[in-house]
Amino acid sequence: MKKIREHRIIVVTPAGRKAYLEILKTYILKDESIDEWILWDNCRLESDRIYIKNLAKNHTKIKI
């Protein structure tokens, strides 16, 4: 029997560097108790900004 939660779990991350997000994403996306992952765009490099946009495009759990 699946337990119904009374609240949603939303994780917020000030996102800026792809290298660190690569590590974190492994755990966030695997964790079914997390309903939403919000990335704050703190990117200094355009390549990092493109990376977080692609993450959000490819995973419905992720919002920017």
N, CA and C atoms as an extended XYZ file, in Angstrom:
192
Properties=species:S:1:pos:R:3:atomname:S:1:resname:S:1:resid:I:1 pbc="F F F"
N         0.833       -1.171        0.000 N   MET     1
C         0.000        0.000        0.000 CA  MET     1
C         0.884        1.244        0.000 C   MET     1
N         0.643        2.143       -0.943 N   LYS     2
C         1.440        3.350       -1.079 CA  LYS     2
C         0.963        4.410       -0.098 C   LYS     2
N         1.916        4.972        0.641 N   LYS     3
C         1.582        6.015        1.608 CA  LYS     3
C         1.333        7.333        0.881 C   LYS     3
N         0.281        8.018        1.240 N   ILE     4
C        -0.030        9.317        0.659 CA  ILE     4
C         0.591       10.389        1.551 C   ILE     4
N         1.451       11.219        0.946 N   ARG     5
C         2.111       12.275        1.706 CA  ARG     5
C         1.207       13.494        1.839 C   ARG     5
N         1.358       14.202        2.926 N   GLU     6
C         0.561       15.392        3.165 CA  GLU     6
C         1.199       16.632        2.555 C   GLU     6
N         2.421       16.526        2.112 N   HIS     7
C         3.125       17.681        1.564 CA  HIS     7
C         4.030       17.258        0.406 C   HIS     7
N         4.395       18.243       -0.392 N   ARG     8
C         5.331       18.003       -1.494 CA  ARG     8
C         6.736       18.368       -1.032 C   ARG     8
N         7.722       17.693       -1.593 N   ILE     9
C         9.114       18.012       -1.295 CA  ILE     9
C         9.713       18.676       -2.530 C   ILE     9
N        10.180       19.902       -2.325 N   ILE    10
C        10.788       20.683       -3.408 CA  ILE    10
C        12.204       21.036       -2.986 C   ILE    10
N        13.162       20.712       -3.834 N   VAL    11
C        14.568       21.015       -3.583 CA  VAL    11
C        14.951       22.216       -4.428 C   VAL    11
N        15.642       23.180       -3.805 N   VAL    12
C        16.103       24.376       -4.520 CA  VAL    12
C        17.623       24.384       -4.488 C   VAL    12
N        18.227       24.596       -5.671 N   THR    13
C        19.684       24.628       -5.776 CA  THR    13
C        20.117       25.866       -6.559 C   THR    13
N        21.000       26.699       -5.972 N   PRO    14
C        21.597       27.775       -6.753 CA  PRO    14
C        22.577       27.140       -7.746 C   PRO    14
N        22.160       27.016       -8.981 N   ALA    15
C        22.924       26.261       -9.982 CA  ALA    15
C        23.902       27.173      -10.709 C   ALA    15
N        25.119       26.686      -10.854 N   GLY    16
C        26.098       27.493      -11.556 CA  GLY    16
C        27.134       26.692      -12.313 C   GLY    16
N        27.463       25.517      -11.804 N   ARG    17
C        28.534       24.754      -12.448 CA  ARG    17
C        28.078       23.348      -12.801 C   ARG    17
N        28.272       23.019      -14.054 N   LYS    18
C        27.846       21.718      -14.572 CA  LYS    18
C        28.481       20.562      -13.790 C   LYS    18
N        29.751       20.684      -13.464 N   ALA    19
C        30.462       19.584      -12.795 CA  ALA    19
C        29.773       19.176      -11.497 C   ALA    19
N        29.329       20.146      -10.721 N   TYR    20
C        28.668       19.834       -9.449 CA  TYR    20
C        27.236       19.359       -9.666 C   TYR    20
N        26.563       19.915      -10.645 N   LEU    21
C        25.191       19.495      -10.940 CA  LEU    21
C        25.144       18.058      -11.451 C   LEU    21
N        26.159       17.656      -12.180 N   GLU    22
C        26.237       16.278      -12.669 CA  GLU    22
C        26.196       15.299      -11.499 C   GLU    22
N        26.908       15.620      -10.438 N   ILE    23
C        26.927       14.752       -9.258 CA  ILE    23
C        25.578       14.801       -8.546 C   ILE    23
N        25.088       15.992       -8.306 N   LEU    24
C        23.847       16.173       -7.563 CA  LEU    24
C        22.645       15.581       -8.288 C   LEU    24
N        22.621       15.712       -9.594 N   LYS    25
C        21.466       15.230      -10.375 CA  LYS    25
C        21.267       13.729      -10.223 C   LYS    25
N        22.344       12.995      -10.092 N   THR    26
C        22.250       11.543       -9.908 CA  THR    26
C        21.366       11.196       -8.712 C   THR    26
N        21.544       11.925       -7.636 N   TYR    27
C        20.805       11.646       -6.404 CA  TYR    27
C        19.402       12.245       -6.421 C   TYR    27
N        19.268       13.454       -6.922 N   ILE    28
C        17.965       14.130       -6.933 CA  ILE    28
C        16.980       13.391       -7.834 C   ILE    28
N        17.396       13.032       -9.029 N   LEU    29
C        16.483       12.387       -9.973 CA  LEU    29
C        16.122       10.971       -9.541 C   LEU    29
N        17.006       10.319       -8.803 N   LYS    30
C        16.753        8.954       -8.353 CA  LYS    30
C        15.793        8.915       -7.153 C   LYS    30
N        15.765        9.987       -6.387 N   ASP    31
C        14.976       10.031       -5.154 CA  ASP    31
C        13.503       10.302       -5.464 C   ASP    31
N        12.677        9.287       -5.319 N   GLU    32
C        11.255        9.408       -5.648 CA  GLU    32
C        10.478       10.248       -4.639 C   GLU    32
N        11.062       10.519       -3.481 N   SER    33
C        10.367       11.355       -2.503 CA  SER    33
C        10.439       12.838       -2.864 C   SER    33
N        11.343       13.206       -3.764 N   ILE    34
C        11.473       14.599       -4.201 CA  ILE    34
C        10.529       14.824       -5.379 C   ILE    34
N         9.623       15.777       -5.215 N   ASP    35
C         8.624       16.056       -6.249 CA  ASP    35
C         9.120       17.027       -7.312 C   ASP    35
N         9.962       17.968       -6.910 N   GLU    36
C        10.387       18.996       -7.847 CA  GLU    36
C        11.781       19.479       -7.464 C   GLU    36
N        12.577       19.791       -8.486 N   TRP    37
C        13.916       20.335       -8.268 CA  TRP    37
C        13.984       21.661       -8.997 C   TRP    37
N        14.123       22.728       -8.233 N   ILE    38
C        14.186       24.065       -8.821 CA  ILE    38
C        15.645       24.502       -8.861 C   ILE    38
N        16.095       24.885      -10.051 N   LEU    39
C        17.459       25.373      -10.235 CA  LEU    39
C        17.416       26.889      -10.400 C   LEU    39
N        18.125       27.594       -9.533 N   TRP    40
C        18.264       29.033       -9.685 CA  TRP    40
C        19.433       29.271      -10.623 C   TRP    40
N        19.213       30.014      -11.684 N   ASP    41
C        20.251       30.258      -12.685 CA  ASP    41
C        21.272       31.263      -12.150 C   ASP    41
N        22.349       30.737      -11.588 N   ASN    42
C        23.483       31.549      -11.126 CA  ASN    42
C        24.707       31.297      -12.006 C   ASN    42
N        24.479       30.893      -13.235 N   CYS    43
C        25.569       30.513      -14.138 CA  CYS    43
C        26.362       31.730      -14.588 C   CYS    43
N        27.656       31.571      -14.600 N   ARG    44
C        28.541       32.602      -15.147 CA  ARG    44
C        28.932       32.278      -16.582 C   ARG    44
N        28.951       30.994      -16.891 N   LEU    45
C        29.318       30.563      -18.245 CA  LEU    45
C        28.065       30.170      -19.023 C   LEU    45
N        28.030       30.548      -20.265 N   GLU    46
C        26.883       30.208      -21.109 CA  GLU    46
C        26.746       28.693      -21.266 C   GLU    46
N        27.854       27.977      -21.273 N   SER    47
C        27.792       26.514      -21.407 CA  SER    47
C        27.078       25.885      -20.200 C   SER    47
N        27.262       26.445      -19.013 N   ASP    48
C        26.547       25.948      -17.831 CA  ASP    48
C        25.060       26.282      -17.930 C   ASP    48
N        24.739       27.452      -18.444 N   ARG    49
C        23.337       27.855      -18.616 CA  ARG    49
C        22.627       26.935      -19.614 C   ARG    49
N        23.299       26.605      -20.689 N   ILE    50
C        22.738       25.678      -21.678 CA  ILE    50
C        22.507       24.313      -21.035 C   ILE    50
N        23.437       23.890      -20.192 N   TYR    51
C        23.319       22.603      -19.512 CA  TYR    51
C        22.069       22.555      -18.636 C   TYR    51
N        21.827       23.584      -17.816 N   ILE    52
C        20.653       23.533      -16.944 CA  ILE    52
C        19.355       23.644      -17.750 C   ILE    52
N        19.391       24.374      -18.859 N   LYS    53
C        18.195       24.432      -19.714 CA  LYS    53
C        17.890       23.059      -20.304 C   LYS    53
N        18.907       22.335      -20.704 N   ASN    54
C        18.715       20.983      -21.236 CA  ASN    54
C        18.226       20.023      -20.157 C   ASN    54
N        18.722       20.187      -18.942 N   LEU    55
C        18.231       19.353      -17.841 CA  LEU    55
C        16.724       19.550      -17.671 C   LEU    55
N        16.298       20.807      -17.636 N   ALA    56
C        14.878       21.104      -17.445 CA  ALA    56
C        14.035       20.606      -18.610 C   ALA    56
N        14.599       20.659      -19.795 N   LYS    57
C        13.864       20.197      -20.979 CA  LYS    57
C        13.691       18.675      -20.974 C   LYS    57
N        14.677       17.967      -20.421 N   ASN    58
C        14.674       16.506      -20.473 CA  ASN    58
C        14.087       15.807      -19.235 C   ASN    58
N        13.837       16.558      -18.170 N   HIS    59
C        13.321       15.975      -16.931 CA  HIS    59
C        12.195       16.846      -16.399 C   HIS    59
N        11.001       16.295      -16.332 N   THR    60
C         9.840       17.067      -15.893 CA  THR    60
C         9.932       17.479      -14.416 C   THR    60
N        10.758       16.815      -13.645 N   LYS    61
C        10.934       17.149      -12.227 CA  LYS    61
C        11.693       18.470      -12.048 C   LYS    61
N        12.441       18.886      -13.071 N   ILE    62
C        13.341       20.043      -12.955 CA  ILE    62
C        12.703       21.287      -13.561 C   ILE    62
N        12.784       22.392      -12.793 N   LYS    63
C        12.321       23.707      -13.251 CA  LYS    63
C        13.450       24.710      -13.032 C   LYS    63
N        13.484       25.742      -13.851 N   ILE    64
C        14.482       26.815      -13.662 CA  ILE    64
C        13.746       28.056      -13.184 C   ILE    64
